[in-house]
Amino acid sequence: MTEQILTEPVTPAAIAGRSEQVAPLLRRHLPITPFLRFEAFSEELGAEVLVKCEHLQRTGSFKARGSMAKILTLSDQQRERGVVTASTGNHGLGVGNALAALGGRGIVYLPENASASKVAALRRLGLEIRAEGTDSGVLEPKARAYAAEHGLVYVPPYNDPEIIAGQGTVGVEILEQLAGGRLDAVVVAVGGGGLVSGVASVLKRHCPDLRVYGASPVRDSAMASSVEAGEIVQVDARATLSDGTAGSVEPGSITFELCRELVDDWILVGEDAISAALRMVIDTEHQLIEGSAAMAFAAARARRTELEGQRVAIVSCGGNISASTLVAALA
Protein backbone atom coordinates (compact mmCIF):
# COMPACT_ATOMS: atom_id res chain seq x y z
CA MET A 1 0.00 0.00 0.00
CA THR A 2 1.38 3.41 -0.94
CA GLU A 3 1.12 6.56 1.15
CA GLN A 4 0.05 10.00 -0.04
CA ILE A 5 2.93 11.93 -1.66
CA LEU A 6 3.75 15.52 -0.77
CA THR A 7 2.48 17.71 -3.63
CA GLU A 8 2.58 21.18 -2.02
CA PRO A 9 5.35 23.68 -2.83
CA VAL A 10 8.58 22.71 -1.08
CA THR A 11 8.54 25.24 1.76
CA PRO A 12 9.62 24.77 5.38
CA ALA A 13 5.95 24.77 6.41
CA ALA A 14 5.09 22.05 3.88
CA ILE A 15 8.07 19.93 4.93
CA ALA A 16 7.19 20.32 8.62
CA GLY A 17 3.59 19.33 7.99
CA ARG A 18 4.60 16.27 6.02
CA SER A 19 7.15 15.26 8.68
CA GLU A 20 4.42 15.31 11.29
CA GLN A 21 2.18 13.21 9.03
CA VAL A 22 4.79 10.61 8.21
CA ALA A 23 6.24 10.24 11.73
CA PRO A 24 3.61 7.72 12.95
CA LEU A 25 4.02 5.72 9.72
CA LEU A 26 7.76 5.41 10.26
CA ARG A 27 7.26 4.16 13.80
CA ARG A 28 5.77 0.96 12.40
CA HIS A 29 9.23 0.17 11.05
CA LEU A 30 11.83 2.29 12.90
CA PRO A 31 12.50 2.94 16.60
CA ILE A 32 12.32 6.30 18.36
CA THR A 33 15.92 7.17 19.22
CA PRO A 34 17.02 8.44 22.66
CA PHE A 35 17.40 12.16 23.40
CA LEU A 36 19.99 12.26 26.15
CA ARG A 37 21.80 14.86 28.23
CA PHE A 38 25.56 14.42 27.78
CA GLU A 39 26.81 15.47 31.19
CA ALA A 40 30.52 15.89 30.51
CA PHE A 41 29.98 17.85 27.32
CA SER A 42 27.34 20.00 29.02
CA GLU A 43 29.87 20.85 31.71
CA GLU A 44 32.53 21.64 29.12
CA LEU A 45 30.28 24.00 27.16
CA GLY A 46 28.56 25.52 30.19
CA ALA A 47 25.28 24.64 28.49
CA GLU A 48 22.64 21.94 28.70
CA VAL A 49 23.53 19.65 25.80
CA LEU A 50 20.86 17.20 24.69
CA VAL A 51 21.91 14.67 22.06
CA LYS A 52 19.53 13.06 19.59
CA CYS A 53 21.15 9.64 19.23
CA GLU A 54 20.60 8.78 15.59
CA HIS A 55 23.78 6.70 15.77
CA LEU A 56 21.49 4.22 17.58
CA GLN A 57 18.92 4.25 14.76
CA ARG A 58 18.39 1.10 12.70
CA THR A 59 21.17 0.87 10.07
CA GLY A 60 23.24 3.17 12.30
CA SER A 61 22.08 6.45 10.76
CA PHE A 62 19.22 8.95 10.42
CA LYS A 63 19.16 8.03 6.72
CA ALA A 64 16.87 5.10 7.52
CA ARG A 65 14.08 7.65 8.04
CA GLY A 66 14.14 9.42 4.68
CA SER A 67 14.59 6.19 2.77
CA MET A 68 11.64 4.57 4.51
CA ALA A 69 9.47 7.66 4.00
CA LYS A 70 10.19 7.68 0.28
CA ILE A 71 9.80 3.95 -0.30
CA LEU A 72 6.49 3.96 1.59
CA THR A 73 5.12 6.10 -1.26
CA LEU A 74 5.91 3.43 -3.87
CA SER A 75 3.59 0.69 -5.06
CA ASP A 76 4.37 -3.00 -4.64
CA GLN A 77 4.99 -3.16 -8.39
CA GLN A 78 7.47 -0.27 -8.31
CA ARG A 79 9.43 -1.85 -5.46
CA GLU A 80 9.42 -5.27 -7.10
CA ARG A 81 10.65 -3.80 -10.38
CA GLY A 82 13.47 -2.16 -8.46
CA VAL A 83 14.74 1.17 -7.18
CA VAL A 84 18.05 2.90 -7.85
CA THR A 85 20.00 5.21 -5.57
CA ALA A 86 23.38 6.88 -5.12
CA SER A 87 25.05 6.99 -1.73
CA THR A 88 28.30 7.29 0.21
CA GLY A 89 26.94 4.43 2.33
CA ASN A 90 24.39 5.47 4.95
CA HIS A 91 21.58 6.34 2.53
CA GLY A 92 22.14 3.06 0.69
CA LEU A 93 21.80 1.22 4.00
CA GLY A 94 18.53 3.05 4.61
CA VAL A 95 17.21 2.06 1.19
CA GLY A 96 18.27 -1.55 1.75
CA ASN A 97 16.60 -1.63 5.15
CA ALA A 98 13.35 -0.20 3.75
CA LEU A 99 13.30 -2.73 0.91
CA ALA A 100 14.01 -5.56 3.34
CA ALA A 101 11.05 -4.43 5.46
CA LEU A 102 8.60 -3.62 2.66
CA GLY A 103 9.80 -5.92 -0.13
CA GLY A 104 11.58 -5.11 -3.36
CA ARG A 105 15.05 -4.93 -4.83
CA GLY A 106 17.58 -2.14 -5.30
CA ILE A 107 20.73 -0.96 -7.02
CA VAL A 108 23.10 1.45 -5.25
CA TYR A 109 25.79 3.55 -6.94
CA LEU A 110 28.69 4.05 -4.51
CA PRO A 111 31.99 5.94 -4.67
CA GLU A 112 34.95 3.64 -5.08
CA ASN A 113 36.37 4.87 -1.75
CA ALA A 114 33.20 4.12 0.26
CA SER A 115 33.72 2.67 3.73
CA ALA A 116 34.42 -1.07 3.50
CA SER A 117 32.17 -1.75 6.48
CA LYS A 118 29.28 0.07 4.80
CA VAL A 119 29.83 -1.81 1.53
CA ALA A 120 29.74 -5.12 3.40
CA ALA A 121 26.51 -4.12 5.14
CA LEU A 122 24.94 -3.12 1.81
CA ARG A 123 25.78 -6.52 0.37
CA ARG A 124 24.19 -8.26 3.36
CA LEU A 125 20.97 -6.33 2.66
CA GLY A 126 20.95 -7.77 -0.86
CA LEU A 127 21.58 -4.58 -2.82
CA GLU A 128 23.35 -4.66 -6.16
CA ILE A 129 26.42 -2.44 -5.84
CA ARG A 130 27.96 -0.33 -8.60
CA ALA A 131 31.14 1.47 -7.53
CA GLU A 132 32.15 4.33 -9.83
CA GLY A 133 34.31 7.41 -9.18
CA THR A 134 34.80 9.16 -5.86
CA ASP A 135 32.19 11.94 -5.83
CA SER A 136 28.53 11.35 -5.04
CA GLY A 137 27.75 14.43 -7.13
CA VAL A 138 28.96 12.48 -10.17
CA LEU A 139 27.21 9.28 -9.14
CA GLU A 140 23.79 10.87 -8.73
CA PRO A 141 23.35 11.77 -12.44
CA LYS A 142 24.52 8.28 -13.40
CA ALA A 143 22.03 6.66 -11.05
CA ARG A 144 19.21 8.93 -12.24
CA ALA A 145 20.02 8.19 -15.88
CA TYR A 146 20.09 4.44 -15.29
CA ALA A 147 16.74 4.56 -13.47
CA ALA A 148 15.15 6.59 -16.27
CA GLU A 149 16.54 4.31 -18.98
CA HIS A 150 15.20 1.17 -17.32
CA GLY A 151 11.90 2.54 -15.98
CA LEU A 152 12.95 2.29 -12.34
CA VAL A 153 12.30 4.68 -9.44
CA TYR A 154 15.28 6.79 -8.37
CA VAL A 155 15.53 7.36 -4.60
CA PRO A 156 17.70 10.46 -4.03
CA PRO A 157 19.94 10.72 -0.96
CA TYR A 158 18.56 14.18 -0.08
CA ASN A 159 17.05 16.03 -3.07
CA ASP A 160 13.42 14.95 -2.64
CA PRO A 161 10.64 16.37 -0.47
CA GLU A 162 9.65 12.94 0.90
CA ILE A 163 13.26 12.19 1.87
CA ILE A 164 13.57 15.57 3.61
CA ALA A 165 10.25 15.08 5.41
CA GLY A 166 11.42 11.68 6.61
CA GLN A 167 14.58 13.22 8.04
CA GLY A 168 12.38 15.87 9.63
CA THR A 169 10.88 13.21 11.88
CA VAL A 170 14.07 13.61 13.93
CA GLY A 171 12.71 17.06 14.78
CA VAL A 172 9.24 15.69 15.50
CA GLU A 173 10.72 13.31 18.08
CA ILE A 174 12.89 16.03 19.62
CA LEU A 175 9.79 18.17 20.24
CA GLU A 176 7.97 15.24 21.81
CA GLN A 177 10.95 14.38 23.99
CA LEU A 178 11.31 18.01 25.11
CA ALA A 179 7.72 17.73 26.40
CA GLY A 180 7.11 21.46 26.10
CA GLY A 181 10.54 22.49 27.33
CA ARG A 182 12.52 25.22 25.63
CA LEU A 183 15.24 24.75 23.04
CA ASP A 184 17.63 27.55 22.15
CA ALA A 185 19.81 26.02 19.44
CA VAL A 186 20.38 22.91 17.35
CA VAL A 187 23.61 21.77 15.69
CA VAL A 188 23.34 19.54 12.62
CA ALA A 189 25.94 18.07 10.26
CA VAL A 190 25.31 19.14 6.65
CA GLY A 191 26.19 17.31 3.44
CA GLY A 192 23.46 17.58 0.82
CA GLY A 193 21.24 19.35 3.34
CA GLY A 194 18.36 16.91 3.71
CA LEU A 195 18.76 16.40 7.46
CA VAL A 196 19.14 20.04 8.44
CA SER A 197 16.31 21.08 6.08
CA GLY A 198 13.92 18.58 7.63
CA VAL A 199 14.92 19.08 11.26
CA ALA A 200 15.02 22.88 11.04
CA SER A 201 11.67 23.04 9.21
CA VAL A 202 9.99 21.17 12.06
CA LEU A 203 11.78 22.81 14.97
CA LYS A 204 11.47 26.39 13.70
CA ARG A 205 7.76 25.88 13.13
CA HIS A 206 7.33 25.38 16.87
CA CYS A 207 10.39 27.27 18.19
CA PRO A 208 10.67 30.32 15.91
CA ASP A 209 13.53 31.85 17.92
CA LEU A 210 15.63 28.70 17.63
CA ARG A 211 19.12 29.18 16.19
CA VAL A 212 20.17 26.53 13.66
CA TYR A 213 23.88 25.80 13.20
CA GLY A 214 25.00 23.88 10.12
CA ALA A 215 28.31 22.04 10.49
CA SER A 216 30.49 20.98 7.57
CA PRO A 217 34.11 19.83 7.24
CA VAL A 218 36.60 22.40 5.98
CA ARG A 219 37.71 19.82 3.44
CA ASP A 220 34.27 19.35 1.86
CA SER A 221 31.86 22.20 2.51
CA ALA A 222 29.71 22.11 -0.62
CA MET A 223 26.46 23.44 0.83
CA ALA A 224 28.06 26.10 3.02
CA SER A 225 30.10 27.32 0.05
CA SER A 226 27.01 27.35 -2.16
CA VAL A 227 24.99 29.38 0.34
CA GLU A 228 27.87 31.83 0.65
CA ALA A 229 28.10 32.14 -3.14
CA GLY A 230 24.34 32.54 -3.56
CA GLU A 231 24.19 29.61 -5.98
CA ILE A 232 25.14 25.94 -6.07
CA VAL A 233 28.87 25.68 -6.67
CA GLN A 234 31.41 22.88 -6.93
CA VAL A 235 34.18 22.72 -4.35
CA ASP A 236 37.64 21.19 -4.45
CA ALA A 237 36.77 18.43 -1.97
CA ARG A 238 39.32 16.33 -0.12
CA ALA A 239 38.94 13.19 1.98
CA THR A 240 37.47 13.82 5.42
CA LEU A 241 36.59 11.87 8.57
CA SER A 242 33.09 13.21 7.97
CA ASP A 243 32.57 10.84 5.05
CA GLY A 244 28.82 10.78 5.69
CA THR A 245 28.58 14.41 4.52
CA ALA A 246 30.97 14.05 1.57
CA GLY A 247 30.05 14.97 -1.99
CA SER A 248 28.89 17.92 -4.04
CA VAL A 249 25.36 19.35 -4.06
CA GLU A 250 23.24 18.25 -7.00
CA PRO A 251 22.43 21.12 -9.42
CA GLY A 252 18.93 22.43 -8.76
CA SER A 253 18.65 20.70 -5.38
CA ILE A 254 15.62 21.84 -3.40
CA THR A 255 17.73 21.70 -0.23
CA PHE A 256 19.73 24.75 -1.34
CA GLU A 257 16.89 27.25 -0.85
CA LEU A 258 15.78 25.49 2.33
CA CYS A 259 19.29 25.76 3.78
CA ARG A 260 19.52 29.42 2.77
CA GLU A 261 16.32 30.15 4.66
CA LEU A 262 16.72 27.89 7.68
CA VAL A 263 20.40 27.74 8.68
CA ASP A 264 21.40 30.75 10.77
CA ASP A 265 25.13 30.08 11.05
CA TRP A 266 27.64 27.85 9.24
CA ILE A 267 30.56 26.29 11.09
CA LEU A 268 33.44 24.75 9.15
CA VAL A 269 35.33 22.13 11.15
CA GLY A 270 38.89 20.88 10.72
CA GLU A 271 39.95 17.24 10.84
CA ASP A 272 41.78 17.55 14.18
CA ALA A 273 38.63 18.98 15.78
CA ILE A 274 36.52 16.12 14.40
CA SER A 275 38.99 13.55 15.79
CA ALA A 276 39.05 15.26 19.17
CA ALA A 277 35.25 15.31 19.38
CA LEU A 278 35.09 11.63 18.43
CA ARG A 279 37.52 10.79 21.25
CA MET A 280 35.54 12.93 23.69
CA VAL A 281 32.27 11.09 23.03
CA ILE A 282 33.95 7.70 23.34
CA ASP A 283 35.81 8.67 26.53
CA THR A 284 32.92 10.39 28.31
CA GLU A 285 29.81 8.61 27.04
CA HIS A 286 31.29 5.29 25.84
CA GLN A 287 29.24 5.52 22.65
CA LEU A 288 30.58 4.94 19.15
CA ILE A 289 29.77 7.62 16.57
CA GLU A 290 31.03 8.30 13.07
CA GLY A 291 32.94 11.31 11.83
CA SER A 292 29.93 13.26 10.58
CA ALA A 293 28.33 12.99 14.03
CA ALA A 294 31.57 13.97 15.76
CA MET A 295 31.68 17.02 13.50
CA ALA A 296 28.46 18.35 15.06
CA PHE A 297 30.02 18.10 18.53
CA ALA A 298 33.16 19.84 17.26
CA ALA A 299 31.02 22.61 15.78
CA ALA A 300 29.31 23.16 19.13
CA ARG A 301 32.76 23.46 20.72
CA ALA A 302 33.61 26.15 18.17
CA ARG A 303 30.60 28.19 19.34
CA ARG A 304 30.92 27.48 23.06
CA THR A 305 31.00 31.17 24.02
CA GLU A 306 27.66 32.00 22.43
CA LEU A 307 26.06 28.68 23.50
CA GLU A 308 26.95 29.14 27.17
CA GLY A 309 23.89 28.98 29.40
CA GLN A 310 21.63 27.72 26.61
CA ARG A 311 19.77 24.49 26.00
CA VAL A 312 21.35 22.99 22.90
CA ALA A 313 20.37 19.96 20.84
CA ILE A 314 23.04 18.11 18.86
CA VAL A 315 21.94 15.63 16.23
CA SER A 316 24.39 12.71 16.41
CA CYS A 317 23.60 11.61 12.89
CA GLY A 318 25.32 8.23 12.61
CA GLY A 319 27.52 5.54 14.06
CA ASN A 320 28.82 3.72 10.99
CA ILE A 321 32.59 3.97 11.26
CA SER A 322 35.05 1.32 10.12
CA ALA A 323 37.73 -0.04 12.42
CA SER A 324 40.51 1.37 10.24
CA THR A 325 38.97 4.86 10.21
CA LEU A 326 38.43 4.72 13.95
CA VAL A 327 42.04 3.71 14.59
CA ALA A 328 43.27 6.59 12.42
CA ALA A 329 40.99 9.06 14.18
CA LEU A 330 42.07 7.94 17.66
CA ALA A 331 45.80 7.82 16.88
C-alpha positions as CSV (number, residue, x, y, z in Angstrom):
1,M,0.0,0.0,0.0
2,T,1.4,3.4,-0.9
3,E,1.1,6.6,1.2
4,Q,0.1,10.0,0.0
5,I,2.9,11.9,-1.7
6,L,3.8,15.5,-0.8
7,T,2.5,17.7,-3.6
8,E,2.6,21.2,-2.0
9,P,5.4,23.7,-2.8
10,V,8.6,22.7,-1.1
11,T,8.5,25.2,1.8
12,P,9.6,24.8,5.4
13,A,6.0,24.8,6.4
14,A,5.1,22.1,3.9
15,I,8.1,19.9,4.9
16,A,7.2,20.3,8.6
17,G,3.6,19.3,8.0
18,R,4.6,16.3,6.0
19,S,7.2,15.3,8.7
20,E,4.4,15.3,11.3
21,Q,2.2,13.2,9.0
22,V,4.8,10.6,8.2
23,A,6.2,10.2,11.7
24,P,3.6,7.7,12.9
25,L,4.0,5.7,9.7
26,L,7.8,5.4,10.3
27,R,7.3,4.2,13.8
28,R,5.8,1.0,12.4
29,H,9.2,0.2,11.1
30,L,11.8,2.3,12.9
31,P,12.5,2.9,16.6
32,I,12.3,6.3,18.4
33,T,15.9,7.2,19.2
34,P,17.0,8.4,22.7
35,F,17.4,12.2,23.4
36,L,20.0,12.3,26.1
37,R,21.8,14.9,28.2
38,F,25.6,14.4,27.8
39,E,26.8,15.5,31.2
40,A,30.5,15.9,30.5
41,F,30.0,17.9,27.3
42,S,27.3,20.0,29.0
43,E,29.9,20.8,31.7
44,E,32.5,21.6,29.1
45,L,30.3,24.0,27.2
46,G,28.6,25.5,30.2
47,A,25.3,24.6,28.5
48,E,22.6,21.9,28.7
49,V,23.5,19.6,25.8
50,L,20.9,17.2,24.7
51,V,21.9,14.7,22.1
52,K,19.5,13.1,19.6
53,C,21.2,9.6,19.2
54,E,20.6,8.8,15.6
55,H,23.8,6.7,15.8
56,L,21.5,4.2,17.6
57,Q,18.9,4.2,14.8
58,R,18.4,1.1,12.7
59,T,21.2,0.9,10.1
60,G,23.2,3.2,12.3
61,S,22.1,6.5,10.8
62,F,19.2,8.9,10.4
63,K,19.2,8.0,6.7
64,A,16.9,5.1,7.5
65,R,14.1,7.6,8.0
66,G,14.1,9.4,4.7
67,S,14.6,6.2,2.8
68,M,11.6,4.6,4.5
69,A,9.5,7.7,4.0
70,K,10.2,7.7,0.3
71,I,9.8,4.0,-0.3
72,L,6.5,4.0,1.6
73,T,5.1,6.1,-1.3
74,L,5.9,3.4,-3.9
75,S,3.6,0.7,-5.1
76,D,4.4,-3.0,-4.6
77,Q,5.0,-3.2,-8.4
78,Q,7.5,-0.3,-8.3
79,R,9.4,-1.8,-5.5
80,E,9.4,-5.3,-7.1
81,R,10.6,-3.8,-10.4
82,G,13.5,-2.2,-8.5
83,V,14.7,1.2,-7.2
84,V,18.1,2.9,-7.9
85,T,20.0,5.2,-5.6
86,A,23.4,6.9,-5.1
87,S,25.1,7.0,-1.7
88,T,28.3,7.3,0.2
89,G,26.9,4.4,2.3
90,N,24.4,5.5,4.9
91,H,21.6,6.3,2.5
92,G,22.1,3.1,0.7
93,L,21.8,1.2,4.0
94,G,18.5,3.1,4.6
95,V,17.2,2.1,1.2
96,G,18.3,-1.6,1.8
97,N,16.6,-1.6,5.2
98,A,13.4,-0.2,3.7
99,L,13.3,-2.7,0.9
100,A,14.0,-5.6,3.3
101,A,11.0,-4.4,5.5
102,L,8.6,-3.6,2.7
103,G,9.8,-5.9,-0.1
104,G,11.6,-5.1,-3.4
105,R,15.1,-4.9,-4.8
106,G,17.6,-2.1,-5.3
107,I,20.7,-1.0,-7.0
108,V,23.1,1.5,-5.3
109,Y,25.8,3.6,-6.9
110,L,28.7,4.0,-4.5
111,P,32.0,5.9,-4.7
112,E,35.0,3.6,-5.1
113,N,36.4,4.9,-1.7
114,A,33.2,4.1,0.3
115,S,33.7,2.7,3.7
116,A,34.4,-1.1,3.5
117,S,32.2,-1.7,6.5
118,K,29.3,0.1,4.8
119,V,29.8,-1.8,1.5
120,A,29.7,-5.1,3.4
121,A,26.5,-4.1,5.1
122,L,24.9,-3.1,1.8
123,R,25.8,-6.5,0.4
124,R,24.2,-8.3,3.4
125,L,21.0,-6.3,2.7
126,G,21.0,-7.8,-0.9
127,L,21.6,-4.6,-2.8
128,E,23.4,-4.7,-6.2
129,I,26.4,-2.4,-5.8
130,R,28.0,-0.3,-8.6
131,A,31.1,1.5,-7.5
132,E,32.1,4.3,-9.8
133,G,34.3,7.4,-9.2
134,T,34.8,9.2,-5.9
135,D,32.2,11.9,-5.8
136,S,28.5,11.4,-5.0
137,G,27.7,14.4,-7.1
138,V,29.0,12.5,-10.2
139,L,27.2,9.3,-9.1
140,E,23.8,10.9,-8.7
141,P,23.3,11.8,-12.4
142,K,24.5,8.3,-13.4
143,A,22.0,6.7,-11.1
144,R,19.2,8.9,-12.2
145,A,20.0,8.2,-15.9
146,Y,20.1,4.4,-15.3
147,A,16.7,4.6,-13.5
148,A,15.1,6.6,-16.3
149,E,16.5,4.3,-19.0
150,H,15.2,1.2,-17.3
151,G,11.9,2.5,-16.0
152,L,12.9,2.3,-12.3
153,V,12.3,4.7,-9.4
154,Y,15.3,6.8,-8.4
155,V,15.5,7.4,-4.6
156,P,17.7,10.5,-4.0
157,P,19.9,10.7,-1.0
158,Y,18.6,14.2,-0.1
159,N,17.1,16.0,-3.1
160,D,13.4,15.0,-2.6
161,P,10.6,16.4,-0.5
162,E,9.7,12.9,0.9
163,I,13.3,12.2,1.9
164,I,13.6,15.6,3.6
165,A,10.2,15.1,5.4
166,G,11.4,11.7,6.6
167,Q,14.6,13.2,8.0
168,G,12.4,15.9,9.6
169,T,10.9,13.2,11.9
170,V,14.1,13.6,13.9
171,G,12.7,17.1,14.8
172,V,9.2,15.7,15.5
173,E,10.7,13.3,18.1
174,I,12.9,16.0,19.6
175,L,9.8,18.2,20.2
176,E,8.0,15.2,21.8
177,Q,10.9,14.4,24.0
178,L,11.3,18.0,25.1
179,A,7.7,17.7,26.4
180,G,7.1,21.5,26.1
181,G,10.5,22.5,27.3
182,R,12.5,25.2,25.6
183,L,15.2,24.8,23.0
184,D,17.6,27.6,22.1
185,A,19.8,26.0,19.4
186,V,20.4,22.9,17.4
187,V,23.6,21.8,15.7
188,V,23.3,19.5,12.6
189,A,25.9,18.1,10.3
190,V,25.3,19.1,6.7
191,G,26.2,17.3,3.4
192,G,23.5,17.6,0.8
193,G,21.2,19.4,3.3
194,G,18.4,16.9,3.7
195,L,18.8,16.4,7.5
196,V,19.1,20.0,8.4
197,S,16.3,21.1,6.1
198,G,13.9,18.6,7.6
199,V,14.9,19.1,11.3
200,A,15.0,22.9,11.0
201,S,11.7,23.0,9.2
202,V,10.0,21.2,12.1
203,L,11.8,22.8,15.0
204,K,11.5,26.4,13.7
205,R,7.8,25.9,13.1
206,H,7.3,25.4,16.9
207,C,10.4,27.3,18.2
208,P,10.7,30.3,15.9
209,D,13.5,31.8,17.9
210,L,15.6,28.7,17.6
211,R,19.1,29.2,16.2
212,V,20.2,26.5,13.7
213,Y,23.9,25.8,13.2
214,G,25.0,23.9,10.1
215,A,28.3,22.0,10.5
216,S,30.5,21.0,7.6
217,P,34.1,19.8,7.2
218,V,36.6,22.4,6.0
219,R,37.7,19.8,3.4
220,D,34.3,19.4,1.9
221,S,31.9,22.2,2.5
222,A,29.7,22.1,-0.6
223,M,26.5,23.4,0.8
224,A,28.1,26.1,3.0
225,S,30.1,27.3,0.1
226,S,27.0,27.3,-2.2
227,V,25.0,29.4,0.3
228,E,27.9,31.8,0.7
229,A,28.1,32.1,-3.1
230,G,24.3,32.5,-3.6
231,E,24.2,29.6,-6.0
232,I,25.1,25.9,-6.1
233,V,28.9,25.7,-6.7
234,Q,31.4,22.9,-6.9
235,V,34.2,22.7,-4.3
236,D,37.6,21.2,-4.4
237,A,36.8,18.4,-2.0
238,R,39.3,16.3,-0.1
239,A,38.9,13.2,2.0
240,T,37.5,13.8,5.4
241,L,36.6,11.9,8.6
242,S,33.1,13.2,8.0
243,D,32.6,10.8,5.1
244,G,28.8,10.8,5.7
245,T,28.6,14.4,4.5
246,A,31.0,14.0,1.6
247,G,30.1,15.0,-2.0
248,S,28.9,17.9,-4.0
249,V,25.4,19.3,-4.1
250,E,23.2,18.2,-7.0
251,P,22.4,21.1,-9.4
252,G,18.9,22.4,-8.8
253,S,18.7,20.7,-5.4
254,I,15.6,21.8,-3.4
255,T,17.7,21.7,-0.2
256,F,19.7,24.7,-1.3
257,E,16.9,27.2,-0.8
258,L,15.8,25.5,2.3
259,C,19.3,25.8,3.8
260,R,19.5,29.4,2.8
261,E,16.3,30.1,4.7
262,L,16.7,27.9,7.7
263,V,20.4,27.7,8.7
264,D,21.4,30.7,10.8
265,D,25.1,30.1,11.1
266,W,27.6,27.8,9.2
267,I,30.6,26.3,11.1
268,L,33.4,24.8,9.1
269,V,35.3,22.1,11.1
270,G,38.9,20.9,10.7
271,E,39.9,17.2,10.8
272,D,41.8,17.6,14.2
273,A,38.6,19.0,15.8
274,I,36.5,16.1,14.4
275,S,39.0,13.5,15.8
276,A,39.1,15.3,19.2
277,A,35.3,15.3,19.4
278,L,35.1,11.6,18.4
279,R,37.5,10.8,21.3
280,M,35.5,12.9,23.7
281,V,32.3,11.1,23.0
282,I,34.0,7.7,23.3
283,D,35.8,8.7,26.5
284,T,32.9,10.4,28.3
285,E,29.8,8.6,27.0
286,H,31.3,5.3,25.8
287,Q,29.2,5.5,22.6
288,L,30.6,4.9,19.1
289,I,29.8,7.6,16.6
290,E,31.0,8.3,13.1
291,G,32.9,11.3,11.8
292,S,29.9,13.3,10.6
293,A,28.3,13.0,14.0
294,A,31.6,14.0,15.8
295,M,31.7,17.0,13.5
296,A,28.5,18.3,15.1
297,F,30.0,18.1,18.5
298,A,33.2,19.8,17.3
299,A,31.0,22.6,15.8
300,A,29.3,23.2,19.1
301,R,32.8,23.5,20.7
302,A,33.6,26.2,18.2
303,R,30.6,28.2,19.3
304,R,30.9,27.5,23.1
305,T,31.0,31.2,24.0
306,E,27.7,32.0,22.4
307,L,26.1,28.7,23.5
308,E,26.9,29.1,27.2
309,G,23.9,29.0,29.4
310,Q,21.6,27.7,26.6
311,R,19.8,24.5,26.0
312,V,21.3,23.0,22.9
313,A,20.4,20.0,20.8
314,I,23.0,18.1,18.9
315,V,21.9,15.6,16.2
316,S,24.4,12.7,16.4
317,C,23.6,11.6,12.9
318,G,25.3,8.2,12.6
319,G,27.5,5.5,14.1
320,N,28.8,3.7,11.0
321,I,32.6,4.0,11.3
322,S,35.0,1.3,10.1
323,A,37.7,0.0,12.4
324,S,40.5,1.4,10.2
325,T,39.0,4.9,10.2
326,L,38.4,4.7,14.0
327,V,42.0,3.7,14.6
328,A,43.3,6.6,12.4
329,A,41.0,9.1,14.2
330,L,42.1,7.9,17.7
331,A,45.8,7.8,16.9
